[in-house]
Amino acid sequence: MLGDVAGIGQLKNSMEDMKKSLAHTNELLAEVLSELRQLNAERMATMVDELQAVNEKLEKVASQPVT
């Protein structure tokens, strides 16, 4: 019955196009998320290294006798 309604074929095609576009968008978002996770991990590793270096300097200063 619905197949007889004018324009239903075009609506079905539009829905399929929309599903394909959403699937493609999801794929792109997954790639972006992956890149952001990698970048975040790299930056966190850099921050850990920098904080460890600062901590070592502070320990050296703290271990020196007060004059």
Secondary structure, DSSP 8 states (H G I E B T S, - for coil): -GGGSTTHHHHHHHHHHHHHHHHHHHHHHHHHHHHHHHHHHHHHHHHHHHHHHHHHHHHHHHHS---
